[in-house]
Amino acid sequence: MPGSDGLELTKTLKSHIATSHIPIILLTAQVGIPNNIAGLEAGADAYLNKPILSDLLMAAVINQIENREKLRKAFSRIITAEPSKNEFITSDEKFIIQCIQKIEENISDTEFQLNSLVKEMAMSYGQLYGKIKFLTNLSVAGFIRNIRLKKAKQILDKEKLSLKEIILRVGFENTRTFQRSFEREFGITPAEYIKKVHS
């Protein structure tokens, strides 16, 4: 690569919020422990020496896919519960928590949608969509809806509200959409949930 190398490219990609989630497997002719360490310190997810055995490369790729699936499950827990109090969180966790905070700050605003989050996060639509999809397996619109629904459930756990009140609190535009989305997410209608929690 003219003017750069794999280590520099890895450092650059891993240092930017829009690309830090992309798995990087370095394939290199530079052998030796110091080179391996340098590659991993630059942020590479795996470092393989040439000549590459196809089985080894396949194992590294499968490992990255499985690790990302575990990450998605971890981020799903962050969405479900309170953000982690752990100060040693990754940049991707910080990103997800920041997105959640932006949505929660505007939770009752029905106008706060995909383009609003793009603006708040100061990223292009493609960057934001790619990162959220990669980390959570949700579209940006699906992610926002998911946060609104989780917030509605949290509120209903504490307060007995009418459907109209809860819909206003979490920024859904109409009752029917809220009811359908809530039941799809939690397997129970909002009315049934209110009755279950507050009976």
C-alpha positions as CSV (number, residue, x, y, z in Angstrom):
1,M,0.0,0.0,0.0
2,P,1.7,3.2,-1.1
3,G,2.5,5.6,1.7
4,S,1.0,3.3,4.4
5,D,1.0,-0.3,5.6
6,G,-1.4,-2.7,7.2
7,L,-0.5,-1.6,10.8
8,E,-1.2,2.1,10.0
9,L,-4.4,1.2,8.2
10,T,-5.5,-0.9,11.1
11,K,-4.8,1.9,13.6
12,T,-6.7,4.4,11.5
13,L,-9.7,2.2,11.1
14,K,-9.8,1.1,14.8
15,S,-9.4,4.7,16.0
16,H,-12.5,6.1,14.3
17,I,-15.9,5.5,15.8
18,A,-17.5,4.9,12.3
19,T,-15.1,2.0,11.5
20,S,-13.8,0.7,14.9
21,H,-16.3,-2.2,14.8
22,I,-15.0,-3.7,11.6
23,P,-13.1,-6.9,12.2
24,I,-9.6,-6.9,10.8
25,I,-7.5,-10.0,10.1
26,L,-4.0,-9.1,9.1
27,L,-2.3,-11.5,6.6
28,T,1.4,-10.8,6.5
29,A,4.8,-12.1,5.4
30,Q,6.4,-10.4,8.5
31,V,6.9,-13.3,10.9
32,G,8.0,-13.3,14.5
33,I,6.5,-12.5,17.9
34,P,7.3,-8.7,17.8
35,N,5.4,-8.4,14.5
36,N,2.5,-10.3,15.9
37,I,2.4,-8.2,19.0
38,A,2.6,-5.0,16.9
39,G,-0.3,-6.2,14.8
40,L,-2.5,-7.0,17.8
41,E,-1.5,-3.7,19.5
42,A,-2.6,-1.8,16.4
43,G,-6.1,-3.3,16.9
44,A,-6.1,-6.3,14.6
45,D,-8.6,-9.0,15.6
46,A,-6.2,-11.7,14.3
47,Y,-2.7,-11.8,12.8
48,L,-1.8,-14.6,10.4
49,N,1.5,-15.3,8.8
50,K,2.0,-16.2,5.1
51,P,1.8,-18.7,3.6
52,I,-1.8,-18.9,4.9
53,L,-3.4,-22.2,5.5
54,S,-7.0,-22.0,4.2
55,D,-8.2,-23.9,7.3
56,L,-6.5,-21.5,9.6
57,L,-7.9,-18.5,7.8
58,M,-11.4,-20.1,7.8
59,A,-11.1,-20.7,11.6
60,A,-10.1,-17.0,12.2
61,V,-13.1,-15.8,10.1
62,I,-15.5,-18.1,11.9
63,N,-14.1,-17.0,15.2
64,Q,-14.7,-13.4,14.3
65,I,-18.3,-14.1,13.3
66,E,-18.9,-16.0,16.6
67,N,-17.3,-13.2,18.6
68,R,-19.5,-10.6,16.9
69,E,-22.6,-12.6,17.7
70,K,-21.6,-12.6,21.3
71,L,-21.1,-8.9,21.1
72,R,-24.6,-8.4,19.7
73,K,-26.0,-10.4,22.6
74,A,-24.1,-8.2,25.0
75,F,-25.3,-5.0,23.3
76,S,-28.9,-6.4,23.5
77,R,-28.4,-6.6,27.3
78,I,-27.2,-3.0,27.3
79,I,-30.4,-1.9,25.4
80,T,-32.5,-4.0,27.8
81,A,-31.1,-2.9,31.1
82,E,-29.3,0.2,32.5
83,P,-26.1,1.1,30.8
84,S,-23.0,-0.5,32.2
85,K,-21.5,1.2,35.2
86,N,-18.2,-0.5,34.3
87,E,-15.6,2.2,33.5
88,F,-13.6,-0.2,31.4
89,I,-16.1,-0.3,28.5
90,T,-15.2,-0.6,24.9
91,S,-15.5,2.2,22.3
92,D,-18.4,0.2,20.7
93,E,-20.2,0.0,24.1
94,K,-19.7,3.7,24.5
95,F,-21.1,4.3,21.1
96,I,-24.3,2.2,21.8
97,I,-24.8,3.9,25.2
98,Q,-24.4,7.3,23.5
99,C,-27.0,6.4,20.9
100,I,-29.4,5.3,23.7
101,Q,-28.8,8.5,25.6
102,K,-29.6,10.6,22.5
103,I,-32.8,8.7,22.0
104,E,-33.8,8.9,25.6
105,E,-33.2,12.6,25.7
106,N,-35.8,12.9,22.9
107,I,-38.0,10.0,23.8
108,S,-41.3,11.8,23.8
109,D,-40.6,13.6,20.5
110,T,-42.4,11.7,17.7
111,E,-40.3,13.7,15.2
112,F,-37.0,12.2,16.5
113,Q,-36.4,9.5,13.9
114,L,-33.6,8.1,11.8
115,N,-32.3,11.4,10.4
116,S,-32.4,13.0,13.9
117,L,-30.1,10.3,15.3
118,V,-27.8,10.7,12.2
119,K,-27.5,14.4,13.0
120,E,-27.0,13.9,16.8
121,M,-24.2,11.3,16.3
122,A,-22.5,13.5,13.6
123,M,-22.2,10.6,11.2
124,S,-23.4,9.9,7.7
125,Y,-26.5,7.7,7.4
126,G,-24.3,4.9,5.9
127,Q,-21.8,5.0,8.8
128,L,-24.5,5.0,11.4
129,Y,-26.6,2.3,9.8
130,G,-23.5,0.1,9.2
131,K,-22.3,0.4,12.8
132,I,-25.7,-0.1,14.5
133,K,-26.6,-3.0,12.2
134,F,-23.2,-4.6,12.8
135,L,-23.4,-4.3,16.6
136,T,-27.1,-4.9,17.2
137,N,-28.4,-6.6,14.1
138,L,-31.1,-3.9,14.0
139,S,-31.7,-1.1,11.4
140,V,-31.4,2.4,12.8
141,A,-35.3,2.8,12.8
142,G,-35.6,-0.6,14.5
143,F,-33.0,0.4,17.1
144,I,-34.9,3.6,17.9
145,R,-38.2,1.7,18.1
146,N,-36.5,-0.9,20.3
147,I,-35.3,1.8,22.8
148,R,-38.8,3.4,22.8
149,L,-40.4,0.1,23.6
150,K,-37.9,-0.8,26.3
151,K,-38.4,2.6,27.9
152,A,-42.2,2.1,27.8
153,K,-41.8,-1.2,29.6
154,Q,-39.6,0.4,32.2
155,I,-42.1,3.2,32.8
156,L,-45.0,0.7,33.0
157,D,-43.1,-1.3,35.6
158,K,-43.1,1.8,37.9
159,E,-46.3,3.6,37.0
160,K,-49.8,2.7,36.1
161,L,-50.5,4.7,33.0
162,S,-53.2,4.6,30.3
163,L,-52.1,3.6,26.8
164,K,-52.5,7.2,25.7
165,E,-50.2,8.5,28.4
166,I,-47.5,5.9,27.8
167,I,-47.6,6.5,24.0
168,L,-47.1,10.3,24.6
169,R,-44.2,9.6,27.0
170,V,-42.3,7.4,24.5
171,G,-43.0,9.1,21.2
172,F,-45.1,6.7,19.3
173,E,-47.3,8.3,16.7
174,N,-50.4,6.1,17.2
175,T,-51.9,3.5,19.5
176,R,-52.1,0.7,16.9
177,T,-48.4,0.9,16.0
178,F,-47.4,0.9,19.6
179,Q,-49.7,-2.0,20.5
180,R,-48.4,-4.1,17.6
181,S,-44.7,-3.3,18.3
182,F,-45.0,-3.9,22.0
183,E,-46.7,-7.3,21.5
184,R,-44.1,-8.3,18.9
185,E,-41.2,-7.3,21.2
186,F,-42.5,-8.7,24.5
187,G,-45.1,-11.4,23.5
188,I,-47.9,-9.6,25.4
189,T,-50.2,-6.7,24.6
190,P,-49.6,-3.4,26.5
191,A,-53.0,-3.8,28.2
192,E,-52.2,-7.3,29.3
193,Y,-48.8,-6.2,30.6
194,I,-50.4,-3.3,32.6
195,K,-52.9,-5.7,34.1
196,K,-50.2,-8.2,34.9
197,V,-47.8,-5.7,36.6
198,H,-50.4,-3.6,38.4
199,S,-53.1,-6.1,39.4
